Amino acid sequence: MNAGAIAEALNVPAPSLSFHLKELTHAGLIEGHSQGRNVIYRANYENMQALIDFLLENCCAAEKCGSASNVVET
């Protein structure tokens, strides 16, 4: 999707979205490709899966994620 369509779908101001798209691109979680005067963004699923795998392995190693002991009552 182009940035305008993403901003409209998410109801996010264009400057805020631009910042987040830049950071996600820099992190390798999305890719932007020029198509005429527009940039079309798409998810980089391989890198997203690698991030999820890392988080599951390193953040949940001591306890199961979502276990009753990890739930904070409000």
Distance bins in CASP14 RR format, pairs under 12 A and 6 or more apart:
PFRMAT RR
TARGET T0000
AUTHOR 0000-0000-0000
RMODE 2
METHOD distances of the structure
MODEL  1
1 7 0 0 0 0 1 0 0 0 0 0 0
1 8 0 0 0 0 1 0 0 0 0 0 0
1 9 1 0 0 1 0 0 0 0 0 0 0
1 10 0 0 0 0 0 1 0 0 0 0 0
1 17 0 0 0 0 0 1 0 0 0 0 0
1 21 0 0 0 0 0 1 0 0 0 0 0
1 30 0 0 0 0 0 1 0 0 0 0 0
1 32 0 0 0 0 0 1 0 0 0 0 0
1 33 0 0 0 0 0 1 0 0 0 0 0
1 35 0 0 0 0 0 1 0 0 0 0 0
1 38 0 0 0 0 1 0 0 0 0 0 0
1 39 0 0 0 0 1 0 0 0 0 0 0
1 40 1 0 0 1 0 0 0 0 0 0 0
1 41 1 0 0 1 0 0 0 0 0 0 0
1 42 1 0 0 1 0 0 0 0 0 0 0
1 43 0 0 0 0 0 1 0 0 0 0 0
2 8 0 0 0 0 1 0 0 0 0 0 0
2 9 0 0 0 0 0 1 0 0 0 0 0
2 14 0 0 0 0 0 1 0 0 0 0 0
2 17 0 0 0 0 0 1 0 0 0 0 0
2 18 0 0 0 0 0 1 0 0 0 0 0
2 21 0 0 0 0 0 1 0 0 0 0 0
2 32 0 0 0 0 1 0 0 0 0 0 0
2 33 0 0 0 0 0 1 0 0 0 0 0
2 34 0 0 0 0 0 1 0 0 0 0 0
2 35 1 0 0 1 0 0 0 0 0 0 0
2 36 0 0 0 0 0 1 0 0 0 0 0
2 37 0 0 0 0 1 0 0 0 0 0 0
2 38 1 0 1 0 0 0 0 0 0 0 0
2 39 1 0 0 1 0 0 0 0 0 0 0
2 40 1 0 1 0 0 0 0 0 0 0 0
2 41 1 0 0 1 0 0 0 0 0 0 0
2 42 0 0 0 0 0 1 0 0 0 0 0
3 9 0 0 0 0 0 1 0 0 0 0 0
3 10 0 0 0 0 0 1 0 0 0 0 0
3 12 0 0 0 0 1 0 0 0 0 0 0
3 13 0 0 0 0 0 1 0 0 0 0 0
3 14 1 0 0 1 0 0 0 0 0 0 0
3 15 0 0 0 0 0 1 0 0 0 0 0
3 16 0 0 0 0 0 1 0 0 0 0 0
3 17 1 0 0 1 0 0 0 0 0 0 0
3 18 1 0 0 1 0 0 0 0 0 0 0
3 19 0 0 0 0 0 1 0 0 0 0 0
3 20 0 0 0 0 0 1 0 0 0 0 0
3 21 1 0 0 1 0 0 0 0 0 0 0
3 22 0 0 0 0 0 1 0 0 0 0 0
3 24 0 0 0 0 0 1 0 0 0 0 0
3 25 0 0 0 0 0 1 0 0 0 0 0
3 30 0 0 0 0 0 1 0 0 0 0 0
3 32 0 0 0 0 1 0 0 0 0 0 0
3 35 0 0 0 0 0 1 0 0 0 0 0
3 37 0 0 0 0 0 1 0 0 0 0 0
3 38 1 0 0 1 0 0 0 0 0 0 0
3 39 1 0 0 1 0 0 0 0 0 0 0
3 40 0 0 0 0 1 0 0 0 0 0 0
3 41 1 0 0 1 0 0 0 0 0 0 0
4 10 0 0 0 0 1 0 0 0 0 0 0
4 11 0 0 0 0 0 1 0 0 0 0 0
4 12 0 0 0 0 1 0 0 0 0 0 0
4 13 0 0 0 0 0 1 0 0 0 0 0
4 14 1 0 0 1 0 0 0 0 0 0 0
4 15 0 0 0 0 0 1 0 0 0 0 0
4 17 1 0 0 1 0 0 0 0 0 0 0
4 18 0 0 0 0 1 0 0 0 0 0 0
4 21 0 0 0 0 0 1 0 0 0 0 0
4 38 0 0 0 0 1 0 0 0 0 0 0
4 39 0 0 0 0 1 0 0 0 0 0 0
4 40 0 0 0 0 0 1 0 0 0 0 0
4 41 0 0 0 0 1 0 0 0 0 0 0
5 12 0 0 0 0 0 1 0 0 0 0 0
5 14 0 0 0 0 0 1 0 0 0 0 0
5 17 0 0 0 0 0 1 0 0 0 0 0
5 21 0 0 0 0 0 1 0 0 0 0 0
5 38 0 0 0 0 1 0 0 0 0 0 0
5 39 0 0 0 0 0 1 0 0 0 0 0
5 40 0 0 0 0 1 0 0 0 0 0 0
5 41 0 0 0 0 1 0 0 0 0 0 0
6 12 1 0 0 1 0 0 0 0 0 0 0
6 13 0 0 0 0 0 1 0 0 0 0 0
6 14 0 0 0 0 1 0 0 0 0 0 0
6 16 0 0 0 0 0 1 0 0 0 0 0
6 17 1 0 0 1 0 0 0 0 0 0 0
6 18 0 0 0 0 0 1 0 0 0 0 0
6 20 0 0 0 0 1 0 0 0 0 0 0
6 21 1 0 0 1 0 0 0 0 0 0 0
6 24 0 0 0 0 0 1 0 0 0 0 0
6 30 0 0 0 0 1 0 0 0 0 0 0
6 32 0 0 0 0 0 1 0 0 0 0 0
6 38 0 0 0 0 0 1 0 0 0 0 0
6 39 0 0 0 0 0 1 0 0 0 0 0
6 40 0 0 0 0 0 1 0 0 0 0 0
6 41 1 0 0 1 0 0 0 0 0 0 0
6 42 0 0 0 0 0 1 0 0 0 0 0
6 43 0 0 0 0 0 1 0 0 0 0 0
7 13 1 0 0 1 0 0 0 0 0 0 0
7 14 1 0 1 0 0 0 0 0 0 0 0
7 15 0 0 0 0 1 0 0 0 0 0 0
7 16 0 0 0 0 1 0 0 0 0 0 0
7 17 1 0 1 0 0 0 0 0 0 0 0
7 18 0 0 0 0 1 0 0 0 0 0 0
7 19 0 0 0 0 0 1 0 0 0 0 0
7 20 0 0 0 0 0 1 0 0 0 0 0
7 21 0 0 0 0 1 0 0 0 0 0 0
7 41 0 0 0 0 0 1 0 0 0 0 0
8 14 0 0 0 0 1 0 0 0 0 0 0
8 17 0 0 0 0 1 0 0 0 0 0 0
9 17 0 0 0 0 0 1 0 0 0 0 0
9 41 0 0 0 0 0 1 0 0 0 0 0
10 16 0 0 0 0 1 0 0 0 0 0 0
10 17 1 0 0 1 0 0 0 0 0 0 0
10 20 0 0 0 0 1 0 0 0 0 0 0
10 21 0 0 0 0 0 1 0 0 0 0 0
11 17 0 0 0 0 0 1 0 0 0 0 0
12 18 0 0 0 0 1 0 0 0 0 0 0
12 19 0 0 0 0 0 1 0 0 0 0 0
12 20 1 0 0 1 0 0 0 0 0 0 0
12 21 0 0 0 0 0 1 0 0 0 0 0
13 19 0 0 0 0 1 0 0 0 0 0 0
13 20 0 0 0 0 0 1 0 0 0 0 0
14 20 0 0 0 0 0 1 0 0 0 0 0
14 21 0 0 0 0 0 1 0 0 0 0 0
15 21 0 0 0 0 0 1 0 0 0 0 0
15 22 0 0 0 0 0 1 0 0 0 0 0
16 22 0 0 0 0 0 1 0 0 0 0 0
16 23 0 0 0 0 0 1 0 0 0 0 0
17 23 0 0 0 0 0 1 0 0 0 0 0
17 24 0 0 0 0 0 1 0 0 0 0 0
17 30 0 0 0 0 0 1 0 0 0 0 0
17 39 0 0 0 0 0 1 0 0 0 0 0
17 41 0 0 0 0 1 0 0 0 0 0 0
18 24 0 0 0 0 0 1 0 0 0 0 0
18 25 0 0 0 0 0 1 0 0 0 0 0
18 39 0 0 0 0 0 1 0 0 0 0 0
18 41 0 0 0 0 0 1 0 0 0 0 0
19 25 0 0 0 0 0 1 0 0 0 0 0
19 26 0 0 0 0 0 1 0 0 0 0 0
20 26 0 0 0 0 0 1 0 0 0 0 0
20 27 0 0 0 0 0 1 0 0 0 0 0
20 29 0 0 0 0 0 1 0 0 0 0 0
20 30 0 0 0 0 1 0 0 0 0 0 0
20 41 0 0 0 0 0 1 0 0 0 0 0
21 27 0 0 0 0 0 1 0 0 0 0 0
21 28 0 0 0 0 0 1 0 0 0 0 0
21 29 0 0 0 0 0 1 0 0 0 0 0
21 30 1 0 0 1 0 0 0 0 0 0 0
21 31 0 0 0 0 0 1 0 0 0 0 0
21 32 0 0 0 0 1 0 0 0 0 0 0
21 39 0 0 0 0 1 0 0 0 0 0 0
21 40 0 0 0 0 0 1 0 0 0 0 0
21 41 1 0 0 1 0 0 0 0 0 0 0
21 42 0 0 0 0 0 1 0 0 0 0 0
21 43 0 0 0 0 0 1 0 0 0 0 0
22 28 0 0 0 0 0 1 0 0 0 0 0
22 29 0 0 0 0 0 1 0 0 0 0 0
22 30 0 0 0 0 1 0 0 0 0 0 0
22 32 0 0 0 0 0 1 0 0 0 0 0
22 39 0 0 0 0 0 1 0 0 0 0 0
22 41 0 0 0 0 0 1 0 0 0 0 0
23 29 0 0 0 0 1 0 0 0 0 0 0
23 30 0 0 0 0 1 0 0 0 0 0 0
24 30 1 0 1 0 0 0 0 0 0 0 0
24 31 0 0 0 0 1 0 0 0 0 0 0
24 32 0 0 0 0 1 0 0 0 0 0 0
24 41 0 0 0 0 1 0 0 0 0 0 0
24 42 0 0 0 0 0 1 0 0 0 0 0
24 43 0 0 0 0 1 0 0 0 0 0 0
24 44 0 0 0 0 1 0 0 0 0 0 0
24 47 0 0 0 0 0 1 0 0 0 0 0
24 48 0 0 0 0 1 0 0 0 0 0 0
24 51 0 0 0 0 0 1 0 0 0 0 0
25 31 1 0 0 1 0 0 0 0 0 0 0
25 32 1 0 0 1 0 0 0 0 0 0 0
25 33 0 0 0 0 0 1 0 0 0 0 0
25 39 0 0 0 0 1 0 0 0 0 0 0
25 41 1 0 0 1 0 0 0 0 0 0 0
25 42 0 0 0 0 0 1 0 0 0 0 0
25 43 0 0 0 0 0 1 0 0 0 0 0
25 44 0 0 0 0 1 0 0 0 0 0 0
25 47 0 0 0 0 0 1 0 0 0 0 0
26 32 0 0 0 0 0 1 0 0 0 0 0
26 44 0 0 0 0 0 1 0 0 0 0 0
26 47 0 0 0 0 0 1 0 0 0 0 0
27 43 0 0 0 0 0 1 0 0 0 0 0
27 44 0 0 0 0 1 0 0 0 0 0 0
27 47 1 0 0 1 0 0 0 0 0 0 0
27 48 0 0 0 0 1 0 0 0 0 0 0
27 50 0 0 0 0 0 1 0 0 0 0 0
27 51 0 0 0 0 1 0 0 0 0 0 0
28 41 0 0 0 0 0 1 0 0 0 0 0
28 42 0 0 0 0 0 1 0 0 0 0 0
28 43 0 0 0 0 1 0 0 0 0 0 0
28 44 1 0 1 0 0 0 0 0 0 0 0
28 45 0 0 0 0 0 1 0 0 0 0 0
28 46 0 0 0 0 1 0 0 0 0 0 0
28 47 1 0 1 0 0 0 0 0 0 0 0
28 48 0 0 0 0 1 0 0 0 0 0 0
28 50 0 0 0 0 1 0 0 0 0 0 0
28 51 0 0 0 0 1 0 0 0 0 0 0
29 41 0 0 0 0 0 1 0 0 0 0 0
29 42 0 0 0 0 0 1 0 0 0 0 0
29 43 1 0 0 1 0 0 0 0 0 0 0
29 44 1 0 1 0 0 0 0 0 0 0 0
29 45 0 0 0 0 1 0 0 0 0 0 0
29 46 0 0 0 0 0 1 0 0 0 0 0
29 47 1 0 1 0 0 0 0 0 0 0 0
29 48 1 0 1 0 0 0 0 0 0 0 0
29 49 0 0 0 0 0 1 0 0 0 0 0
29 50 0 0 0 0 1 0 0 0 0 0 0
29 51 1 0 0 1 0 0 0 0 0 0 0
29 52 0 0 0 0 0 1 0 0 0 0 0
30 39 0 0 0 0 0 1 0 0 0 0 0
30 40 0 0 0 0 0 1 0 0 0 0 0
30 41 1 0 1 0 0 0 0 0 0 0 0
30 42 1 0 0 1 0 0 0 0 0 0 0
30 43 1 0 1 0 0 0 0 0 0 0 0
30 44 1 0 1 0 0 0 0 0 0 0 0
30 45 0 0 0 0 0 1 0 0 0 0 0
30 46 0 0 0 0 0 1 0 0 0 0 0
30 47 0 0 0 0 1 0 0 0 0 0 0
30 48 0 0 0 0 1 0 0 0 0 0 0
31 39 0 0 0 0 1 0 0 0 0 0 0
31 40 0 0 0 0 1 0 0 0 0 0 0
31 41 1 0 0 1 0 0 0 0 0 0 0
31 42 1 0 1 0 0 0 0 0 0 0 0
31 43 0 0 0 0 1 0 0 0 0 0 0
31 44 1 0 1 0 0 0 0 0 0 0 0
31 45 0 0 0 0 0 1 0 0 0 0 0
31 46 0 0 0 0 0 1 0 0 0 0 0
31 47 0 0 0 0 1 0 0 0 0 0 0
31 48 0 0 0 0 0 1 0 0 0 0 0
32 38 0 0 0 0 0 1 0 0 0 0 0
32 39 1 0 1 0 0 0 0 0 0 0 0
32 40 1 0 0 1 0 0 0 0 0 0 0
32 41 1 0 1 0 0 0 0 0 0 0 0
32 42 1 0 0 1 0 0 0 0 0 0 0
32 43 0 0 0 0 0 1 0 0 0 0 0
32 44 0 0 0 0 1 0 0 0 0 0 0
33 39 1 0 0 1 0 0 0 0 0 0 0
33 40 1 0 1 0 0 0 0 0 0 0 0
33 41 0 0 0 0 1 0 0 0 0 0 0
33 42 1 0 0 1 0 0 0 0 0 0 0
33 44 0 0 0 0 0 1 0 0 0 0 0
34 40 1 0 0 1 0 0 0 0 0 0 0
34 41 0 0 0 0 0 1 0 0 0 0 0
35 41 0 0 0 0 0 1 0 0 0 0 0
35 42 0 0 0 0 0 1 0 0 0 0 0
42 48 0 0 0 0 0 1 0 0 0 0 0
43 49 0 0 0 0 0 1 0 0 0 0 0
43 51 0 0 0 0 0 1 0 0 0 0 0
44 50 0 0 0 0 1 0 0 0 0 0 0
44 51 0 0 0 0 1 0 0 0 0 0 0
45 51 0 0 0 0 0 1 0 0 0 0 0
45 52 0 0 0 0 0 1 0 0 0 0 0
46 52 0 0 0 0 0 1 0 0 0 0 0
46 53 0 0 0 0 0 1 0 0 0 0 0
47 53 0 0 0 0 0 1 0 0 0 0 0
47 54 0 0 0 0 0 1 0 0 0 0 0
48 54 0 0 0 0 0 1 0 0 0 0 0
48 55 0 0 0 0 0 1 0 0 0 0 0
49 55 0 0 0 0 0 1 0 0 0 0 0
49 56 0 0 0 0 0 1 0 0 0 0 0
50 56 0 0 0 0 0 1 0 0 0 0 0
50 57 0 0 0 0 0 1 0 0 0 0 0
51 57 0 0 0 0 0 1 0 0 0 0 0
51 58 0 0 0 0 0 1 0 0 0 0 0
51 59 0 0 0 0 0 1 0 0 0 0 0
52 58 0 0 0 0 0 1 0 0 0 0 0
52 59 0 0 0 0 0 1 0 0 0 0 0
52 60 0 0 0 0 0 1 0 0 0 0 0
52 65 0 0 0 0 0 1 0 0 0 0 0
53 59 0 0 0 0 0 1 0 0 0 0 0
53 60 0 0 0 0 0 1 0 0 0 0 0
54 60 0 0 0 0 0 1 0 0 0 0 0
54 61 0 0 0 0 0 1 0 0 0 0 0
55 61 0 0 0 0 0 1 0 0 0 0 0
55 65 0 0 0 0 1 0 0 0 0 0 0
56 63 0 0 0 0 0 1 0 0 0 0 0
56 64 0 0 0 0 0 1 0 0 0 0 0
56 65 1 0 0 1 0 0 0 0 0 0 0
56 66 0 0 0 0 0 1 0 0 0 0 0
57 65 0 0 0 0 0 1 0 0 0 0 0
58 65 0 0 0 0 0 1 0 0 0 0 0
59 65 1 0 0 1 0 0 0 0 0 0 0
59 66 0 0 0 0 0 1 0 0 0 0 0
59 70 0 0 0 0 0 1 0 0 0 0 0
60 66 0 0 0 0 1 0 0 0 0 0 0
60 67 0 0 0 0 1 0 0 0 0 0 0
60 70 0 0 0 0 1 0 0 0 0 0 0
62 69 0 0 0 0 0 1 0 0 0 0 0
62 70 0 0 0 0 0 1 0 0 0 0 0
63 69 1 0 0 1 0 0 0 0 0 0 0
63 70 1 0 0 1 0 0 0 0 0 0 0
63 71 0 0 0 0 0 1 0 0 0 0 0
64 70 1 0 0 1 0 0 0 0 0 0 0
64 71 0 0 0 0 0 1 0 0 0 0 0
65 71 0 0 0 0 0 1 0 0 0 0 0
66 72 0 0 0 0 0 1 0 0 0 0 0
END
